[in-house]
Amino acid sequence: PVDAFSYKQAATDMVLITDQGRNRVIKVIKVDKKIIWQYGDETEGNGFNQLKGPADAIAIPDSGLILICDKGNSRVILVRESNKSIVWNYGPGELADPVDVEYNPQTREVLITDQGSHRVLKVERSTSQITWQFGVSVADSFSYGLNSPTDADFLPNGHILICDAGNERLIEVNQLGQIVWQFTKRLKNLNDADRQLDNKTLAIYNNLPI
């Protein structure tokens, strides 16, 4: 397993687990650990109910939809829980090893960490158009570049928090593509970061939460 997403559905605590080694995403009731839904038949592929090395998955609240970062197939898909149909597919020919995905229900934008292309991009769901991008599609350590990013999150102020793992830095970028905040200490093996409600930032690097 490489990621877990905790949320409530009809007052029930759920956990969505990305089980990369088994090429599946499972939905578990937290209290009794019962698997109540699964996408991925545990064989590598890109057909119906198939994934290849998924890296992340999130549930879109009150929609019956699951957004999956299907890294091995270089795509991000939106799956309907009821029948496992793919209602949105982005990435073939465009992405290279996407590793993280987020969703903004207000703007209907999907935030994708496209690690193989050294960039983070926002894609408008209804048009599949790129509305924002940070990174120049090649490994770069300068003001407008990234090197093998591992995670990106929407922030309440409209900025994007990015784990720029190859450059061992954690940065916050505004909508103009400017770095407006950077953690001064170098973070080796930076894997994930989240801005907390108290405005502190939780980062995972060198296999430790800090």
C-alpha positions as protocol buffer text, in pm:
chain_id: "A"
residue {
  index: 1
  type: PRO
  ca { x: 0 y: 0 z: 0 }
}
residue {
  index: 2
  type: VAL
  ca { x: 126 y: 348 z: -90 }
}
residue {
  index: 3
  type: ASP
  ca { x: -153 y: 585 z: 13 }
}
residue {
  index: 4
  type: ALA
  ca { x: -469 y: 609 z: 225 }
}
residue {
  index: 5
  type: PHE
  ca { x: -755 y: 859 z: 214 }
}
residue {
  index: 6
  type: SER
  ca { x: -984 y: 892 z: 516 }
}
residue {
  index: 7
  type: TYR
  ca { x: -1333 y: 1041 z: 480 }
}
residue {
  index: 8
  type: LYS
  ca { x: -1695 y: 1018 z: 595 }
}
residue {
  index: 9
  type: GLN
  ca { x: -1978 y: 877 z: 391 }
}
residue {
  index: 10
  type: ALA
  ca { x: -2326 y: 902 z: 542 }
}
residue {
  index: 11
  type: ALA
  ca { x: -2169 y: 946 z: 888 }
}
residue {
  index: 12
  type: THR
  ca { x: -1958 y: 633 z: 845 }
}
residue {
  index: 13
  type: ASP
  ca { x: -1578 y: 657 z: 860 }
}
residue {
  index: 14
  type: MET
  ca { x: -1423 y: 515 z: 544 }
}
residue {
  index: 15
  type: VAL
  ca { x: -1064 y: 460 z: 433 }
}
residue {
  index: 16
  type: LEU
  ca { x: -971 y: 440 z: 66 }
}
residue {
  index: 17
  type: ILE
  ca { x: -644 y: 246 z: 30 }
}
residue {
  index: 18
  type: THR
  ca { x: -421 y: 241 z: -277 }
}
residue {
  index: 19
  type: ASP
  ca { x: -282 y: -113 z: -275 }
}
residue {
  index: 20
  type: GLN
  ca { x: -14 y: -69 z: -539 }
}
residue {
  index: 21
  type: GLY
  ca { x: 139 y: -416 z: -513 }
}
residue {
  index: 22
  type: ARG
  ca { x: -195 y: -578 z: -594 }
}
residue {
  index: 23
  type: ASN
  ca { x: -295 y: -326 z: -863 }
}
residue {
  index: 24
  type: ARG
  ca { x: -611 y: -226 z: -683 }
}
residue {
  index: 25
  type: VAL
  ca { x: -788 y: 42 z: -480 }
}
residue {
  index: 26
  type: ILE
  ca { x: -1004 y: -77 z: -191 }
}
residue {
  index: 27
  type: LYS
  ca { x: -1268 y: 98 z: 17 }
}
residue {
  index: 28
  type: VAL
  ca { x: -1274 y: -12 z: 380 }
}
residue {
  index: 29
  type: ILE
  ca { x: -1511 y: 60 z: 669 }
}
residue {
  index: 30
  type: LYS
  ca { x: -1278 y: 192 z: 934 }
}
residue {
  index: 31
  type: VAL
  ca { x: -1446 y: 47 z: 1243 }
}
residue {
  index: 32
  type: ASP
  ca { x: -1454 y: -320 z: 1132 }
}
residue {
  index: 33
  type: LYS
  ca { x: -1194 y: -312 z: 848 }
}
residue {
  index: 34
  type: LYS
  ca { x: -1441 y: -467 z: 605 }
}
residue {
  index: 35
  type: ILE
  ca { x: -1368 y: -420 z: 233 }
}
residue {
  index: 36
  type: ILE
  ca { x: -1692 y: -300 z: 73 }
}
residue {
  index: 37
  type: TRP
  ca { x: -1564 y: -194 z: -270 }
}
residue {
  index: 38
  type: GLN
  ca { x: -1266 y: -264 z: -492 }
}
residue {
  index: 39
  type: TYR
  ca { x: -1142 y: -139 z: -826 }
}
residue {
  index: 40
  type: GLY
  ca { x: -874 y: -346 z: -994 }
}
residue {
  index: 41
  type: ASP
  ca { x: -893 y: -720 z: -1049 }
}
residue {
  index: 42
  type: GLU
  ca { x: -533 y: -753 z: -920 }
}
residue {
  index: 43
  type: THR
  ca { x: -386 y: -815 z: -1264 }
}
residue {
  index: 44
  type: GLU
  ca { x: -188 y: -546 z: -1450 }
}
residue {
  index: 45
  type: GLY
  ca { x: -378 y: -391 z: -1738 }
}
residue {
  index: 46
  type: ASN
  ca { x: -574 y: -93 z: -1866 }
}
residue {
  index: 47
  type: GLY
  ca { x: -902 y: -259 z: -1949 }
}
residue {
  index: 48
  type: PHE
  ca { x: -1225 y: -274 z: -1752 }
}
residue {
  index: 49
  type: ASN
  ca { x: -1156 y: -298 z: -1376 }
}
residue {
  index: 50
  type: GLN
  ca { x: -779 y: -300 z: -1430 }
}
residue {
  index: 51
  type: LEU
  ca { x: -492 y: -85 z: -1301 }
}
residue {
  index: 52
  type: LYS
  ca { x: -115 y: -92 z: -1327 }
}
residue {
  index: 53
  type: GLY
  ca { x: 77 y: 20 z: -1018 }
}
residue {
  index: 54
  type: PRO
  ca { x: -174 y: 278 z: -890 }
}
residue {
  index: 55
  type: ALA
  ca { x: -15 y: 552 z: -679 }
}
residue {
  index: 56
  type: ASP
  ca { x: -306 y: 744 z: -524 }
}
residue {
  index: 57
  type: ALA
  ca { x: -684 y: 755 z: -497 }
}
residue {
  index: 58
  type: ILE
  ca { x: -939 y: 992 z: -344 }
}
residue {
  index: 59
  type: ALA
  ca { x: -1316 y: 989 z: -307 }
}
residue {
  index: 60
  type: ILE
  ca { x: -1513 y: 1287 z: -431 }
}
residue {
  index: 61
  type: PRO
  ca { x: -1762 y: 1348 z: -147 }
}
residue {
  index: 62
  type: ASP
  ca { x: -2131 y: 1275 z: -208 }
}
residue {
  index: 63
  type: SER
  ca { x: -2078 y: 1187 z: -573 }
}
residue {
  index: 64
  type: GLY
  ca { x: -2025 y: 813 z: -589 }
}
residue {
  index: 65
  type: LEU
  ca { x: -1703 y: 880 z: -782 }
}
residue {
  index: 66
  type: ILE
  ca { x: -1344 y: 773 z: -711 }
}
residue {
  index: 67
  type: LEU
  ca { x: -1045 y: 952 z: -865 }
}
residue {
  index: 68
  type: ILE
  ca { x: -749 y: 718 z: -923 }
}
residue {
  index: 69
  type: CYS
  ca { x: -391 y: 799 z: -1017 }
}
residue {
  index: 70
  type: ASP
  ca { x: -304 y: 497 z: -1233 }
}
residue {
  index: 71
  type: LYS
  ca { x: 72 y: 550 z: -1248 }
}
residue {
  index: 72
  type: GLY
  ca { x: 173 y: 249 z: -1457 }
}
residue {
  index: 73
  type: ASN
  ca { x: -77 y: 339 z: -1729 }
}
residue {
  index: 74
  type: SER
  ca { x: 24 y: 709 z: -1716 }
}
residue {
  index: 75
  type: ARG
  ca { x: -334 y: 820 z: -1661 }
}
residue {
  index: 76
  type: VAL
  ca { x: -580 y: 960 z: -1409 }
}
residue {
  index: 77
  type: ILE
  ca { x: -928 y: 809 z: -1417 }
}
residue {
  index: 78
  type: LEU
  ca { x: -1260 y: 890 z: -1255 }
}
residue {
  index: 79
  type: VAL
  ca { x: -1452 y: 573 z: -1173 }
}
residue {
  index: 80
  type: ARG
  ca { x: -1821 y: 539 z: -1087 }
}
residue {
  index: 81
  type: GLU
  ca { x: -1851 y: 317 z: -781 }
}
residue {
  index: 82
  type: SER
  ca { x: -2186 y: 164 z: -875 }
}
residue {
  index: 83
  type: ASN
  ca { x: -2075 y: -5 z: -1197 }
}
residue {
  index: 84
  type: LYS
  ca { x: -1696 y: 60 z: -1213 }
}
residue {
  index: 85
  type: SER
  ca { x: -1732 y: 252 z: -1538 }
}
residue {
  index: 86
  type: ILE
  ca { x: -1468 y: 514 z: -1624 }
}
residue {
  index: 87
  type: VAL
  ca { x: -1645 y: 848 z: -1666 }
}
residue {
  index: 88
  type: TRP
  ca { x: -1330 y: 1057 z: -1720 }
}
residue {
  index: 89
  type: ASN
  ca { x: -986 y: 955 z: -1844 }
}
residue {
  index: 90
  type: TYR
  ca { x: -689 y: 1190 z: -1871 }
}
residue {
  index: 91
  type: GLY
  ca { x: -329 y: 1116 z: -1944 }
}
residue {
  index: 92
  type: PRO
  ca { x: -254 y: 881 z: -2235 }
}
residue {
  index: 93
  type: GLY
  ca { x: 1 y: 1066 z: -2445 }
}
residue {
  index: 94
  type: GLU
  ca { x: 6 y: 1355 z: -2198 }
}
residue {
  index: 95
  type: LEU
  ca { x: 128 y: 1227 z: -1860 }
}
residue {
  index: 96
  type: ALA
  ca { x: 442 y: 1037 z: -1758 }
}
residue {
  index: 97
  type: ASP
  ca { x: 430 y: 849 z: -1425 }
}
residue {
  index: 98
  type: PRO
  ca { x: 164 y: 1052 z: -1238 }
}
residue {
  index: 99
  type: VAL
  ca { x: 199 y: 984 z: -865 }
}
residue {
  index: 100
  type: ASP
  ca { x: -54 y: 1205 z: -685 }
}
residue {
  index: 101
  type: VAL
  ca { x: -397 y: 1350 z: -749 }
}
residue {
  index: 102
  type: GLU
  ca { x: -626 y: 1602 z: -574 }
}
residue {
  index: 103
  type: TYR
  ca { x: -966 y: 1749 z: -662 }
}
residue {
  index: 104
  type: ASN
  ca { x: -1129 y: 2090 z: -613 }
}
residue {
  index: 105
  type: PRO
  ca { x: -1510 y: 2042 z: -628 }
}
residue {
  index: 106
  type: GLN
  ca { x: -1572 y: 2418 z: -655 }
}
residue {
  index: 107
  type: THR
  ca { x: -1367 y: 2467 z: -972 }
}
residue {
  index: 108
  type: ARG
  ca { x: -1389 y: 2105 z: -1093 }
}
residue {
  index: 109
  type: GLU
  ca { x: -1012 y: 2104 z: -1136 }
}
residue {
  index: 110
  type: VAL
  ca { x: -792 y: 1799 z: -1096 }
}
residue {
  index: 111
  type: LEU
  ca { x: -444 y: 1861 z: -956 }
}
residue {
  index: 112
  type: ILE
  ca { x: -193 y: 1608 z: -1089 }
}
residue {
  index: 113
  type: THR
  ca { x: 168 y: 1551 z: -983 }
}
residue {
  index: 114
  type: ASP
  ca { x: 324 y: 1433 z: -1309 }
}
residue {
  index: 115
  type: GLN
  ca { x: 654 y: 1303 z: -1175 }
}
residue {
  index: 116
  type: GLY
  ca { x: 800 y: 1175 z: -1500 }
}
residue {
  index: 117
  type: SER
  ca { x: 747 y: 1512 z: -1667 }
}
residue {
  index: 118
  type: HIS
  ca { x: 876 y: 1706 z: -1362 }
}
residue {
  index: 119
  type: ARG
  ca { x: 564 y: 1919 z: -1329 }
}
residue {
  index: 120
  type: VAL
  ca { x: 241 y: 1980 z: -1140 }
}
residue {
  index: 121
  type: LEU
  ca { x: -67 y: 2071 z: -1342 }
}
residue {
  index: 122
  type: LYS
  ca { x: -432 y: 2157 z: -1297 }
}
residue {
  index: 123
  type: VAL
  ca { x: -678 y: 2011 z: -1548 }
}
residue {
  index: 124
  type: GLU
  ca { x: -1038 y: 2127 z: -1584 }
}
residue {
  index: 125
  type: ARG
  ca { x: -1251 y: 1816 z: -1568 }
}
residue {
  index: 126
  type: SER
  ca { x: -1524 y: 1905 z: -1818 }
}
residue {
  index: 127
  type: THR
  ca { x: -1286 y: 2021 z: -2094 }
}
residue {
  index: 128
  type: SER
  ca { x: -966 y: 1829 z: -2007 }
}
residue {
  index: 129
  type: GLN
  ca { x: -776 y: 2154 z: -2062 }
}
residue {
  index: 130
  type: ILE
  ca { x: -466 y: 2243 z: -1860 }
}
residue {
  index: 131
  type: THR
  ca { x: -549 y: 2560 z: -1664 }
}
residue {
  index: 132
  type: TRP
  ca { x: -224 y: 2593 z: -1467 }
}
residue {
  index: 133
  type: GLN
  ca { x: 119 y: 2433 z: -1464 }
}
residue {
  index: 134
  type: PHE
  ca { x: 437 y: 2462 z: -1260 }
}
residue {
  index: 135
  type: GLY
  ca { x: 745 y: 2291 z: -1397 }
}
residue {
  index: 136
  type: VAL
  ca { x: 902 y: 2296 z: -1742 }
}
residue {
  index: 137
  type: SER
  ca { x: 868 y: 1923 z: -1825 }
}
residue {
  index: 138
  type: VAL
  ca { x: 1241 y: 1858 z: -1769 }
}
residue {
  index: 139
  type: ALA
  ca { x: 1431 y: 1826 z: -1441 }
}
residue {
  index: 140
  type: ASP
  ca { x: 1513 y: 2177 z: -1320 }
}
residue {
  index: 141
  type: SER
  ca { x: 1619 y: 2335 z: -992 }
}
residue {
  index: 142
  type: PHE
  ca { x: 1547 y: 2698 z: -1073 }
}
residue {
  index: 143
  type: SER
  ca { x: 1253 y: 2925 z: -985 }
}
residue {
  index: 144
  type: TYR
  ca { x: 1015 y: 2776 z: -1241 }
}
residue {
  index: 145
  type: GLY
  ca { x: 1128 y: 2415 z: -1235 }
}
residue {
  index: 146
  type: LEU
  ca { x: 1081 y: 2088 z: -1047 }
}
residue {
  index: 147
  type: ASN
  ca { x: 1276 y: 1764 z: -1023 }
}
residue {
  index: 148
  type: SER
  ca { x: 1072 y: 1444 z: -970 }
}
residue {
  index: 149
  type: PRO
  ca { x: 789 y: 1595 z: -758 }
}
residue {
  index: 150
  type: THR
  ca { x: 607 y: 1347 z: -533 }
}
residue {
  index: 151
  type: ASP
  ca { x: 304 y: 1536 z: -401 }
}
residue {
  index: 152
  type: ALA
  ca { x: 98 y: 1853 z: -450 }
}
residue {
  index: 153
  type: ASP
  ca { x: -197 y: 1992 z: -253 }
}
residue {
  index: 154
  type: PHE
  ca { x: -452 y: 2269 z: -294 }
}
residue {
  index: 155
  type: LEU
  ca { x: -425 y: 2528 z: -14 }
}
residue {
  index: 156
  type: PRO
  ca { x: -714 y: 2742 z: 115 }
}
residue {
  index: 157
  type: ASN
  ca { x: -542 y: 3061 z: -9 }
}
residue {
  index: 158
  type: GLY
  ca { x: -541 y: 2933 z: -368 }
}
residue {
  index: 159
  type: HIS
  ca { x: -174 y: 2841 z: -366 }
}
residue {
  index: 160
  type: ILE
  ca { x: -27 y: 2495 z: -430 }
}
residue {
  index: 161
  type: LEU
  ca { x: 200 y: 2313 z: -183 }
}
residue {
  index: 162
  type: ILE
  ca { x: 456 y: 2099 z: -372 }
}
residue {
  index: 163
  type: CYS
  ca { x: 701 y: 1831 z: -260 }
}
residue {
  index: 164
  type: ASP
  ca { x: 990 y: 1890 z: -500 }
}
residue {
  index: 165
  type: ALA
  ca { x: 1165 y: 1568 z: -403 }
}
residue {
  index: 166
  type: GLY
  ca { x: 1452 y: 1573 z: -651 }
}
residue {
  index: 167
  type: ASN
  ca { x: 1550 y: 1920 z: -532 }
}
residue {
  index: 168
  type: GLU
  ca { x: 1492 y: 1818 z: -166 }
}
residue {
  index: 169
  type: ARG
  ca { x: 1267 y: 2117 z: -103 }
}
residue {
  index: 170
  type: LEU
  ca { x: 910 y: 2195 z: 1 }
}
residue {
  index: 171
  type: ILE
  ca { x: 763 y: 2496 z: -177 }
}
residue {
  index: 172
  type: GLU
  ca { x: 439 y: 2693 z: -198 }
}
residue {
  index: 173
  type: VAL
  ca { x: 352 y: 2836 z: -540 }
}
residue {
  index: 174
  type: ASN
  ca { x: 91 y: 3099 z: -627 }
}
residue {
  index: 175
  type: GLN
  ca { x: -134 y: 3115 z: -933 }
}
residue {
  index: 176
  type: LEU
  ca { x: 123 y: 3326 z: -1118 }
}
residue {
  index: 177
  type: GLY
  ca { x: 377 y: 3046 z: -1089 }
}
residue {
  index: 178
  type: GLN
  ca { x: 587 y: 3225 z: -829 }
}
residue {
  index: 179
  type: ILE
  ca { x: 742 y: 3052 z: -529 }
}
residue {
  index: 180
  type: VAL
  ca { x: 605 y: 3248 z: -232 }
}
residue {
  index: 181
  type: TRP
  ca { x: 732 y: 3022 z: 49 }
}
residue {
  index: 182
  type: GLN
  ca { x: 1005 y: 2761 z: 82 }
}
residue {
  index: 183
  type: PHE
  ca { x: 1118 y: 2554 z: 378 }
}
residue {
  index: 184
  type: THR
  ca { x: 1482 y: 2638 z: 435 }
}
residue {
  index: 185
  type: LYS
  ca { x: 1606 y: 2295 z: 543 }
}
residue {
  index: 186
  type: ARG
  ca { x: 1681 y: 2042 z: 270 }
}
residue {
  index: 187
  type: LEU
  ca { x: 1444 y: 1746 z: 293 }
}
residue {
  index: 188
  type: LYS
  ca { x: 1598 y: 1424 z: 165 }
}
residue {
  index: 189
  type: ASN
  ca { x: 1359 y: 1160 z: 26 }
}
residue {
  index: 190
  type: LEU
  ca { x: 1065 y: 1400 z: 58 }
}
residue {
  index: 191
  type: ASN
  ca { x: 752 y: 1197 z: -4 }
}
residue {
  index: 192
  type: ASP
  ca { x: 444 y: 1388 z: 113 }
}
residue {
  index: 193
  type: ALA
  ca { x: 332 y: 1708 z: 286 }
}
residue {
  index: 194
  type: ASP
  ca { x: 6 y: 1847 z: 422 }
}
residue {
  index: 195
  type: ARG
  ca { x: -81 y: 2192 z: 555 }
}
residue {
  index: 196
  type: GLN
  ca { x: -260 y: 2153 z: 888 }
}
residue {
  index: 197
  type: LEU
  ca { x: -549 y: 2360 z: 1025 }
}
residue {
  index: 198
  type: ASP
  ca { x: -311 y: 2539 z: 1265 }
}
residue {
  index: 199
  type: ASN
  ca { x: -105 y: 2651 z: 961 }
}
residue {
  index: 200
  type: LYS
  ca { x: 177 y: 2413 z: 1046 }
}
residue {
  index: 201
  type: THR
  ca { x: 299 y: 2175 z: 776 }
}
residue {
  index: 202
  type: LEU
  ca { x: 339 y: 1799 z: 821 }
}
residue {
  index: 203
  type: ALA
  ca { x: 610 y: 1656 z: 597 }
}
residue {
  index: 204
  type: ILE
  ca { x: 724 y: 1299 z: 539 }
}
residue {
  index: 205
  type: TYR
  ca { x: 1093 y: 1264 z: 452 }
}
residue {
  index: 206
  type: ASN
  ca { x: 1356 y: 999 z: 523 }
}
residue {
  index: 207
  type: ASN
  ca { x: 1060 y: 776 z: 616 }
}
residue {
  index: 208
  type: LEU
  ca { x: 971 y: 996 z: 915 }
}
residue {
  index: 209
  type: PRO
  ca { x: 681 y: 1236 z: 980 }
}
residue {
  index: 210
  type: ILE
  ca { x: 804 y: 1579 z: 1093 }
}
